[in-house]
Amino acid sequence: MSEIDRPVLRPRRLRTTPAMRDLVAETTLRPAQLVLPLFVREGATEPTPISSMPGVVQHTRETLRKAATEAAEAGLRGVMLFGIPEAKDAVGSGGTDPDGILNVAIADVVAEVGDALVVMSDLCLDEFTDHGHCGVLTADGRVDNDATLERYAEMARVQAAVGANLVGPSGMMDGQVAVIREALDAAGHLDTGILAYSAKYASAFYGPFREAVDSSLEGDRRTYQQDARNSRESVREVLLDIEQGADIVMVKPALPYLDVLRRVADAVGELGVPVAAYNISGEYAMVEAAAANGWIDREPAILETLTAIRRAGADVILTYWALEAAGLLRD
């Protein structure tokens, strides 16, 4: 190459050293942006491994408290709690029982960590119903949207009363955020926020989660969760939830829907509403399985995955790698 042919513009100058790359990095990933989902099983005397999610367990109440403390000490700022009851019924009574496993677990964690973590609770009936759907069923087996909203309102009041900082309605019922906000306010829980699962898709990647919560699902959830072929619909759902009082909106799953995440982040940016994304069980399991087979380098893959979700627009990421990622970032 002659002198005159040599490039004048050399973007590689900004990639020459780790310090240079850090200096000009466009996307940051910090432990405080990560939320750790945790499962607690009623009656458990020892943690139960989840076979499809290596490293993740169904906790006892005691080990859940320890896990929450560890999360706070690692610099995480949130946990999302899911309960697995011993008994289920058609209306998910365990979800609104103040002595039910999820509600006592919320109280346990709040007592353990205080304000060091934002304690979030899954507000849905699917873990508590014997049919596994996210709501109450009609006589012919359809999910009854409005009857389900009544159950969600009661569930929100109970979760707030035991100390949840954020309730997370994940059932994709029309009007759920408005009903929950009204119920919380009427009960005096003005400071309890809503992390709305606003754009939740009917995904093939939920399989390991269903093992994690001992799901009893019959059929599928395509009549209330979103169709994977749609993205404009997500923006509509998000804006409706914000109008109804959502404090944070979420896209779930994350990786197959990074385009949706970007679209949502752009749509709500001027409104100042934080955007969360859930790096779900199937996404976790794929990386873990590939790494176990020696096909990918596990730790860089974890950080690259989470960085991609941040780059697409997430302010908050729910991920089963939260605790480990915090350590990797610190190191």
GUVOGU-879608 format. One record per atom (N, C-alpha, C, O): x, y, z; residue in one letter. Coordinates in steps of 0.001 Angstrom, whole numbers, plus 500000, padded with zeros to 6 digits. Layout:
N
XYZA/...
END
This chain:
331
500848498805500000M/500000500000500000M/500884501246500000M/501803501361500811M/500607502165499099S/501382503403499029S/500947504357500131S/499909504180500768S/501818505424500341E/501501506415501370E/500118507010501146E/499346507192502087E/499824507303499914I/498580508008499616I/497353507131499810I/496245507637499989I/497553505782499774D/496427504867499904D/496106504509501351D/495069503906501627D/496996504879502278R/496782504483503672R/495589505222504263R/495392506406503990R/494773504511505091P/493593505175505671P/493982506275506640P/494937506134507404P/493246507359506606V/493446508459507542V/492631508226508807V/493092508512509912V/491413507704508642L/490526507444509776L/490745506023510276L/490571505060509529L/491128505895511551R/491455504593512115R/490662504376513410R/491171504678514489R/489436503865513331P/488648503595514533P/489355502660515513P/489057502672516707P/490295501848515011R/490987500908515899R/491821501608516962R/492190500982517956R/492128502885516782R/492894503593517808R/492173503577519156R/492811503608520209R/490844503528519115L/490065503551520342L/489817502156520903L/489004501979521810L/490525501163520357R/490378499789520854R/491713499216521306R/491807498019521578R/492738500041521390T/494100499528521533T/494394498901522888T/495176497953522962T/493794499401523959T/494076498868525294T/492765498728526070T/491768499362525724T/492765497895527126P/491553497805527962P/491126499155528520P/489933499453528564P/492084499978528948A/491748501291529495A/491087502167528440A/490127502878528737A/491596502120527204M/491012502910526136M/489592502437525837M/488685503246525644M/489413501124525800R/488075500591525514R/487090500973526612R/485941501311526330R/487540500920527866D/486671501323528972D/486336502807528894D/485209503212529178D/487312503607528510L/487123505054528461L/486003505456527519L/485257506390527812L/485872504769526397V/484913505172525367V/483710504234525264V/482920504331524325V/483574503323526236A/482455502372526193A/481119503106526215A/480908503996527039A/480237502740525326E/478922503386525221E/477916502821526221E/476983503515526626E/478104501577526615T/477144500893527475T/477809500481528771T/478902499914528757T/477170500756529879T/477690500336531180T/476821499223531749T/475613499177531520T/477456498334532489L/476754497251533172L/477259497214534604L/478442496972534845L/476357497456535563R/476732497523536967R/475865496578537787R/474723496313537413R/476388496062538906P/475576495178539756P/474254495807540180P/473246495109540286P/474244497105540421A/473023497776540885A/471910497759539848A/470758498044540176A/472235497431538605Q/471217497361537556Q/470604495967537432Q/469713495749536610Q/471083495023538252L/470673493628538125L/469748493214539263L/469933493618540411L/468751492403538928V/467797491869539894V/467871490350539846V/467874489757538768V/467932489722541017L/468047488268541109L/466684487637541392L/466118487869542461L/466143486845540460P/464920486096540764P/465242484935541708P/466252484251541539P/464379484718542700L/464587483662543697L/463288482881543888L/462199483454543915L/463427481564544021F/462282480675544224F/462313480133545654F/463375479773546160F/461154480077546300V/461079479512547640V/459932478494547677V/458820478768547225V/460231477325548222R/459276476216548219R/458697475988549611R/459431475870550593R/457397475930549679E/456728475703550953E/457080474321551508E/457024473323550789E/457437474273552778G/457729473008553439G/459100472434553163G/459436471377553696G/459905473098552345A/461227472568552007A/462152472622553220A/462140473589553981A/462942471584553387T/463919471540554481T/465346471703553979T/466271471893554769T/465519471628552674E/466819471877552059E/466593472373550638E/465559472069550042E/467534473129550081P/467367473625548711P/467233472484547713P/467908471461547832P/466360472664546733T/466129471648545708T/466650472152544378T/466128473138543857T/467679471502543799P/468209471952542505P/467153471848541403P/466314470948541416P/467207472781540450I/466330472777539283I/467155472229538124I/468100472878537677I/466811471058537641S/467685470325536722S/467947471082535424S/469049471005534880S/466958471810534919S/467118472514533650S/467770473882533807S/468009474576532819S/468063474274535070M/468706475566535333M/469867475341536297M/469745475632537487M/470990474828535800P/472118474516536676P/472521475712537530P/472697476822537028P/472664475465538830G/473061476530539746G/471898477255540391G/472108478050541308G/470662477004539935V/469478477644540490V/468707476610541306V/468622475445540917V/468144477040542442V/467450476106543333V/466100476676543764V/465843477875543655V/465256475784544252Q/464090476167545037Q/464568476255546482Q/465003475258547058Q/464485477449547066H/465025477673548403H/464071477235549507H/462864477126549295H/464624476990550670T/463848476972551894T/463704478418552358T/464348479315551815T/462864478640553355R/462753480012553867R/464085480489554442R/464451481655554293R/464802479588555095E/466080479980555692E/467124480289554627E/467809481308554713E/467254479423553622T/468274479685552600T/467889480873551722T/468761481526551149T/466590481158551613L/466162482350550880L/466682483605551572L/467177484520550914L/466570483647552876R/467061484818553615R/468567484985553398R/469051486100553205R/469291483887553428K/470737483951553205K/471060484424551791K/471993485201551589K/470282483950550809A/470509484357549421A/470251485843549243A/470961486514548495A/469243486357549925A/468939487791549834A/470065488620550446A/470453489650549894A/470584488172551579T/471710488877552207T/472927488874551292T/473608489889551144T/473190487734550685E/474329487627549762E/474147488565548574E/475108489185548119E/472921488670548073A/472647489563546947A/472926491017547324A/473530491759546549A/472492491416548502A/472728492791548948A/474215493060549118A/474702494120548724A/474933492121549694E/476364492299549911E/477139492355548605E/478211492957548546E/476603491731547550A/477261491728546245A/477013493012545456A/477586493207544384A/476166493879545983G/475887495135545285G/474647495118544427G/474339496113543772G/473911493987544413L/472633493988543712L/471670494900544457L/471848495160545647L/470669495377543767R/469716496254544420R/468287495745544336R/467352496466544683R/468105494500543875G/466759493968543834G/466714492461543770G/467619491823543230G/465645491885544330V/465328490466544168V/463859490361543779V/463030491158544218V/463550489373542953M/462164489086542573M/461816487708543139M/462496486724542846M/460760487640543947L/460419486413544659L/459258485678544004L/458268486281543589L/459407484343543923F/458375483447543418F/458153482352544464F/459110481819545024F/456895482024544720G/456581481005545704G/456035479737545076G/455293479785544095G/456413478588545657I/455903477288545208I/455132476670546372I/455743476220547342I/453794476640546291P/452984476152547410P/452904474627547443P/453185473955546451P/452517474096548600E/452295472653548714E/450962472241548106E/450830471136547580E/449969473131548177A/448639472823547653A/448194473912546686A/448517475087546862A/447447473505545664K/446918474433544666K/445414474221544540K/444891473158544877K/444722475261544042D/443296475106543750D/442934475932542529D/443804476545541911D/441672475952542184A/441250476562540925A/441417478079540896A/441568478664539823A/441390478720542068V/441462480179542100V/442774480686542680V/442934481889542881V/443708479795542948G/445017480209543450G/444956480828544836G/445552481878545078G/444238480182545745S/444038480738547087S/445346481006547820S/445425481930548630S/446372480204547542G/447651480390548223G/448288481734547940G/449098482217548731G/447934482337546829G/448515483625546476G/448007484776547310G/448687485792547449G/446805484629547873T/446228485700548682T/446162485349550163T/445664486142550962T/446654484182550537D/446715483789551944D/447897484508552597D/449037484310552178D/447650485340553613P/448775486022554266P/449834485070554801P/450998485442554953P/449419483833555087D/450364482828555567D/450870481932554443D/451569480952554699D/450522482260553197G/451014481493552051G/452501481693551864G/453069482671552350G/453129480777551165I/454601480752551091I/455185482024550498I/456200482510550995I/454585482578549459L/455155483782548865L/455067484959549826L/456007485745549942L/453956485075550504N/453767486226551388N/454646486154552630N/455168487179553069N/454820484971553205V/455731484883554354V/457171485069553900V/457997485587554651V/457479484649552670A/458833484843552144A/459138486314551926A/460248486767552204A/458158487069551429I/458356488510551277I/458699489121552632I/459656489886552749I/457918488782553651A/458155489312554990A/459523488897555516A/460219489692556148A/459905487650555254D/461227487168555685D/462344488019555092D/463247488465555801D/462269488237553783V/463352488944553096V/463382490416553515V/464458490975553728V/462226491038553634V/462188492430554082V/462807492557555469V/463563493493555730V/462487491614556364A/463056491654557712A/464564491418557687A/465293491942558530A/465027490633556725E/466445490281556652E/467296491414556087E/468372491696556615E/466833492066555026V/467698493020554317V/467254494476554437V/467998495376554049V/466070494719554962G/465613496097555113G/465588496842553793G/465039496365552800G/466196498026553799D/466205498864552598D/467398498588551686D/467586499293550694D/468204497581552002A/469381497299551181A/468997496756549809A/469760496894548853A/467824496142549704L/467330495612548436L/465915496105548184L/465149496338549118L/465582496260546914V/464186496442546525V/463574495049546434V/463960494246545585V/462624494771547310V/462005493444547340V/460797493463546406V/459823494179546638V/460882492666545354M/459843492583544339M/459143491233544459M/459764490231544814M/457864491217544165S/457106489967544285S/456299489716543023S/455668490621542477S/456332488476542573D/455542488100541407D/454069488141541778D/453638487489542729D/453306488909541022L/451870489020541284L/451144488319540143L/450768488928539141L/450962487022540331C/450291486199539325C/449786484944540016C/450288484568541075C/448803484304539424L/448191483140540057L/448730481817539544L/448381480765540078L/449581481845538513D/449913480585537847D/450611479583538749D/450415478377538596D/451438480065539701E/452105479122540610E/451123478501541604E/451424477478542218E/449947479121541761F/449021478725542822F/447768478024542319F/446989477508543121F/447556477995540982T/446361477358540431T/446652475925540002T/447743475610539528T/445652475063540177D/445846473657539809D/445800473443538302D/446189472381537818D/445327474442537552H/445336474347536094H/446532475081535487H/446792474943534292H/447257475852536284G/448486476490535839G/448326477765535050G/449322478337534608G/447106478234534858H/446915479493534143H/447064480676535084H/447045480530536306H/447212481849534484C/447496483060535257C/446254483710535825C/446336484800536392C/445104483067535688G/443875483660536179G/442809482636536471G/443036481428536399G/441639483145536802V/440466482325537093V/439850481872535768V/439807482636534803V/439376480625535728L/438801480092534493L/437281480143534520L/436657480031535575L/436698480316533332T/435253480202533169T/434884478720533118T/435755477851533101T/433586478450533095A/433117477064533071A/433622476309531850A/433811475093531900A/433841477035530747D/434309476355529528D/435828476421529374D/436353476108528305D/436537476823530428G/437994476723530432G/438757477922529923G/439974477846529758G/438072479042529667R/438765480251529239R/439189481074530452R/438563480995531509R/440251481863530301V/440673482733531389V/439744483936531454V/439600484670530476V/439121484134532596D/438171485211532816D/438943486456533245D/439385486557534390D/439101487394532330N/439925488579532585N/439471489339533833N/440278489613534721N/438169489683533903D/437702490577534954D/437624489886536315D/437885490508537344D/437272488628536320A/437290487887537586A/438719487752538100A/438960487761539307A/439649487628537184T/441061487533537557T/441557488841538170T/442359488827539104T/441080489967537646L/441492491261538187L/441129491393539664L/441880491987540437L/439998490851540054E/439601490898541467E/440607490135542325E/440946490573543424E/441078489011541833R/442075488215542564R/443407488973542619R/444087488958543645R/443776489632541523Y/445021490396541506Y/444990491545542511Y/445987491826543177Y/443846492201542615A/443728493313543558A/443977492827544982A/444704493465545743A/443372491699545337E/443573491156546677E/445016490709546879E/445590490917547948E/445590490107545873M/446979489658545960M/447912490849546172M/448857490771546958M/447646491945545473A/448471493150545621A/448389493693547034A/449408494066547616A/447186493742547595R/447022494257548960R/447793493415549962R/448428493953550868R/447742492101549808V/448440491209550742V/449947491370550600V/450649491466551606V/450455491402549379Q/451901491530549179Q/452419492861549709Q/453496492921550302Q/451662493912549499A/452088495216550015A/452063495228551534A/452942495814552166A/451064494588552125A/450934494585553581A/452106493873554257A/452482494230555373A/452682492881553599V/453812492161554205V/455152492782553825V/456199492292554249V/455135493864553022G/456351494627552828G/456940494708551450G/458016495284551291G/456286494154550426A/456846494237549070A/457014495690548655A/456106496503548831A/458182496015548100N/458426497372547588N/457830497560546199N/457303498625545878N/457920496516545377L/457350496528544037L/456571495241543829L/457087494156544100L/455334495344543349V/454593494155542944V/454715494031541430V/454729495029540708V/454804492792540966G/455055492559539546G/453938491793538869G/454033490574538727G/452875492475538443P/451799491772537735P/452289491234536398P/452707491991535522P/452230489911536256S/452806489279535068S/451780488519534243S/452146487825533295S/450501488638534586G/449494487807533944G/448991488303532604G/448301487564531902G/449316489542532224M/448867490116530949M/447348490161530832M/446792489935529757M/446679490458531953M/445235490710531907M/445002492179531541M/445722493056532019M/444021492448530713D/443692493829530362D/443249494585531606D/442389494115532351D/443839495762531832G/443445496601532948G/444070496247534283G/443697496817535308G/445029495304534292Q/445550494837535582Q/446274495936536363Q/446154495996537586Q/447009496791535689V/447763497817536398V/446817498810537073V/447041499191538222V/445774499230536377A/444829500190536950A/444145499621538185A/444013500306539199A/443712498374538098V/443017497741539226V/443953497588540416V/443551497829541554V/445186497193540168I/446156497017541251I/446502498358541880I/446591498466543103I/446699499386541051R/447020500704541603R/445880501220542488R/446115501766543566R/444677501042542029E/443524501492542807E/443437500728544123E/443166501318545169E/443666499416544073A/443595498602545288A/444678498995546287A/444418499089547487A/445887499223545792L/446990499611546673L/446715500962547326L/446901501126548532L/446276501915546533D/446028503253547062D/444888503248548081D/444966503910549116D/443835502498547779A/442694502446548692A/443066501824550026A/442475502143551058A/444056500928550001A/444502500277551228A/445616501053551935A/446143500603552952A/445967502215551395G/446978503052552025G/448403502728551647G/449337503250552257G/448594501872550645H/449944501478550229H/450412502390549085H/450689501928547979H/450490503667549373L/450800504645548337L/452224504534547824L/452505504903546684L/453133504025548664D/454540503938548273D/454905502608547622D/456038502440547171D/453983501673547563T/454250500396546896T/454147500594545391T/453108501014544883T/455227500290544681G/455265500512543247G/454821499304542442G/454638498209542975G/454652499529541152I/454243498457540237I/455286498303539141I/455535499225538364I/455889497123539092L/456756496719537988L/455890495908537042L/455659494721537271L/455414496537535990A/454441495903535105A/455133495054534042A/455998495541533313A/454749493792533962Y/455163492939532844Y/454305493367531654Y/453313492718531321Y/454702494462531024S/453839495099530029S/453855494399528682S/452819494276528028S/455026493940528267A/455172493259526978A/455720491866527243A/456924491625527166A/454807490958527556K/455189489577527878K/454652488662526784K/453450488600526525K/455577487959526156Y/455238487158524988Y/454980485686525337Y/455547485147526286Y/454119485063524552A/453886483622524642A/455089482939523991A/455127482740522776A/456054482591524810S/457370482181524316S/457642480701524534S/457111480080525455S/458487480149523658A/458949478771523813A/460074478651524822A/460523477542525111A/460548479782525371F/461723479781526236F/461388479727527725F/462279479908528556F/460128479482528082Y/459744479449529492Y/459862478062530126Y/459622477915531324Y/460223477059529355G/460203475689529858G/460893475471531197G/460283474910532107G/462149475896531348P/462819475674532633P/462131476370533806P/462130475848534921P/461553477529533567F/460830478227534636F/459659477382535119F/459365477350536314F/458999476708534211R/457843475894534612R/458277474729535487R/457528474292536360R/459485474225535256E/460025473236536198E/460309473906537545E/460048473328538600E/460840475113537498A/461237475812538724A/460052476077539647A/460206476055540868A/458866476327539078V/457699476630539918V/456715475462539958V/455579475627540402V/457138474284539499D/456254473107539488D/454925473431538816D/453859473156539366D/454995474013537634S/453796474471536936S/452842473321536628S/453258472215536281S/451539473620536766S/450490472651536434S/449789473014535139S/448658472591534899S/450465473807534294L/449814474364533112L/449209473300532213L/449843472303531868L/447948473551531845E/447248472744530847E/446981473643529644E/446352474693529783E/447454473242528464G/447275474074527276G/448369475120527168G/449517474860527528G/448017476316526670D/449006477377526511D/448380478702526910D/447223478754527327D/449158479778526780R/448715481088527243R/448600482088526095R/448742483294526296R/448345481581524902R/448358482441523730R/447181483406523672R/447229484375522914R/446142483175524435T/445002484101524394T/445236485333525259T/444468486293525185T/446296485320526085Y/446549486532526884Y/447980487025526816Y/448211488218527010Y/448945486172526551Q/450301486663526315Q/450448487038524840Q/449677486585523994Q/451449487875524545Q/451547488451523203Q/452081487479522159Q/452791486522522467Q/451717487760520925D/452139486976519771D/453542487411519357D/453814488604519223D/454426486441519156A/455823486734518827A/455979487504517519A/457032488092517274A/454967487508516694R/455063488195515402R/454818489693515502R/454977490408514512R/454434490181516677N/454027491581516823N/455002492385517676N/455518491892518679N/455246493622517268S/456036494539518100S/455306495852518355S/455443496413519442S/454532496367517393R/453764497587517645R/452831497393518838R/452609498307519632R/452298496193518938E/451392495860520035E/452062496073521395E/451413496479522359E/453360495797521461S/454077495963522727S/454107497413523161S/453908497712524339S/454351498312522233V/454376499732522572V/453004500160523083V/452905500928524040V/451959499669522452R/450602499996522916R/450387499503524340R/449884500241525187R/450768498248524606E/450599497678525946E/451385498482526990E/450888498751528084E/452600498853526640V/453449499618527562V/452825500970527880V/452756501369529042V/452375501667526857L/451800502994527074L/450501502914527872L/450217503802528676L/449720501874527663L/448507501675528455L/448863501460529927L/448213502018530812L/449887500657530188D/450283500399531573D/450800501665532252D/450527501896533430D/451538502471531521I/452023503732532092I/450851504651532409I/450818505287533463I/449900504718531501E/448707505539531726E/447945505074532970E/447343505885533674E/447974503764533237Q/447239503200534370Q/448025503273535685Q/447482502955536743Q/449301503690535630G/450039503874536868G/451264503005537060G/451779502931538176G/451754502344536023A/452968501542536164A/454166502430536473A/454327503490535868A/455008502003537410D/456210502759537767D/457413502319536939D/458290503128536632D/457454501047536581I/458481500479535704I/457761499549534738I/456822498858535134I/458181499520533486V/457590498601532515V/458646497582532089V/459843497869532103V/458187496395531714M/459147495332531409M/458803494600530119M/457639494427529759M/459867494177529438V/459773493311528265V/460270491929528674V/461323491808529299V/459521490895528327K/459870489511528675K/459397488593527563K/458236488669527159K/460279487715527051P/461698487513527317P/462552488684526804P/462047489646526226P/463858488561527038A/464768489626526615A/465410489330525261A/465178490058524297A/466211488273525180L/467062488076523999L/466311487923522682L/466730488526521694L/465222487153522606P/464532487060521312P/463768488329520960P/463234488454519857P/463715489289521917Y/462907490488521718Y/463714491759521963Y/463179492746522468Y/464986491741521612L/465803492943521781L/465299494091520916L/465430495255521295L/464727493777519762D/464165494837518924D/462967495493519605D/462789496709519530D/462151494681520267V/461011495207521010V/461490496058522175V/460945497130522439V/462508495577522867L/463078496323523993L/463553497697523541L/463285498697524207L/464262497750522408R/464732499028521890R/463557499940521539R/463581501139521816R/462537499356520928R/461372500140520520R/460645500697521742R/460204501847521738R/460523499884522778V/459860500332524009V/460680501423524683V/460133502441525106V/462000501215524786A/462859502212525425A/462766503554524713A/462723504599525362A/462736503534523402D/462607504775522639D/461254505428522874D/461160506653522956D/460200504615522983A/458851505141523120A/458620505813524468A/457850506768524559A/459283505320525521V/459016505855526864V/460130506754527383V/460042507278528494V/461172506932526586G/462326507689527051G/461978509065527574G/462455509457528640G/461159509808526850E/460816511167527260E/459867511190528445E/459700512228529086E/459239510049528746L/458318509983529876L/459053509743531190L/458477509909532266L/460324509354531106G/461104509122532309G/460750507848533041G/461046507724534229G/460125506895532369V/459734505631532995V/460836504598532758V/461179504328531607V/461398504015533816P/462441503000533628P/461907501771532900P/460736501412533025P/462796501135532136V/462452499938531371V/463264498765531899V/464486498847532016V/462579497681532216A/463233496447532662A/463116495392531577A/462258495477530698A/463988494397531651A/463908493242530759A/464224492000531578A/465067492038532475A/463552490907531272Y/463742489650532002Y/464519488681531112Y/464019488192530099Y/465749488424531525N/466611487426530884N/466167486060531416N/466625485622532471N/465280485395530684I/464487484311531273I/465204482966531296I/466329482815530821I/464504482009531866S/465072480693532159S/465618479975530929S/466686479366530992S/464891480040529804G/465362479355528605G/466626479968528045G/467487479259527524G/466743481275528147E/467954481960527712E/469139481538528586E/470230481258528089E/468898481500529879Y/469911481044530844Y/470330479605530536Y/471520479296530472Y/469334478726530345A/469615477314530149A/470411477064528866A/471270476183528837A/470137477825527812M/470867477625526553M/472356477913526720M/473201477143526265M/472664479024527374V/474070479368527581V/474742478340528481V/475860477905528207V/474060477954529555E/474638476973530473E/474891475636529772E/475925475007529993E/473961475207528941A/474119473932528241A/475261474006527229A/476068473082527131A/475326475103526479A/476400475254525495A/477759475300526181A/478725474711525695A/477833476003527316A/479103476084528053A/479494474730528626A/480670474364528611A/478516473985529129A/478803472664529706A/479350471709528655A/480112470794528967A/478953471933527404N/479448471093526312N/480745471612525709N/481271471026524763N/481261472709526252G/482515473254525748G/482397474024524459G/483400474260523785G/481184474424524097W/480959475097522809W/481161476606522898W/481450477243521885W/481017477185524072I/481231478619524246I/481990478859525540I/482046477991526411I/482566480031525656D/483280480443526868D/482252481074527801D/481738482158527523D/481955480404528897R/480775480720529700R/480769482142530268R/479813482879530028R/481788482546531003E/481743483842531689E/481684485019530722E/480881485927530938E/482498485047529665P/482318486132528686P/480937486121528032P/480392487175527701P/480374484925527848A/479042484844527240A/477979485445528158A/477039486084527686A/478128485241529464I/477192485826530421I/477230487352530331I/476192488002530201I/478427487907530401L/478547489369530378L/478134489951529032L/477550491033528977L/478434489245527954E/478020489732526630E/476496489732526507E/475910490659525947E/475861488687527035T/474400488606527007T/473768489770527762T/472866490435527252T/474245490009528976L/473662491073529795L/473961492455529208L/473127493357529278L/475145492614528636T/475485493888527999T/474588494148526794T/474188495286526548T/474277493104526051A/473389493261524888A/472007493741525315A/471393494566524638A/471522493223526436I/470207493635526939I/470248495089527386I/469310495846527138I/471338495480528047R/471504496886528432R/471591497770527197R/470956498823527137R/472375497346526214R/472580498143525003R/471262498351524252R/471057499387523620R/470379497365524327A/469096497467523630A/468126498406524328A/467095498767523762A/468454498811525575G/467607499812526212G/467133499521527616G/466394500323528186G/467536498389528205A/467069498061529551A/467816498870530608A/469045498941530597A/467060499477531516D/467651500131532687D/467873499130533813D/468783499286534627D/467028498097533848V/467049497072534885V/466969495710534203V/466195495526533264V/467771494758534677I/467745493417534100I/467487492388535190I/468230492312536169I/466442491606535021L/466217490452535889L/466944489270535257L/466699488927534101L/467835488655536019T/468632487560535470T/469080486606536569T/469421487024537675T/469073485318536243Y/469522484303537199Y/471035484353537385Y/471569483723538298Y/471723485092536530W/473177485279536672W/473526486504537518W/474705486835537644W/472547487181538094A/472801488479538720A/473935488413539732A/474839489248539708A/473894487432540615L/474906487349541671L/476279487058541074L/477263487704541434L/476348486101540175E/477632485776539547E/478148486939538701E/479336487261538724E/477239487560537959A/477666488681537121A/478224489825537967A/479176490492537563A/477632490049539136A/478147491091540023A/479596490809540399A/480421491722540443A/479904489539540670G/481271489166540977G/482201489340539789G/483329489807539949G/481746488972538609L/482564489120537411L/482849490596537134L/483966490953536760L/481857491442537312L/482033492871537089L/482981493465538115L/483789494336537793L/482882493000539335R/483753493492540398R/485209493069540145R/486141493835540389R/485381491846539656D/486727491334539381D/487356491980538155D/488488491652537797D/
END
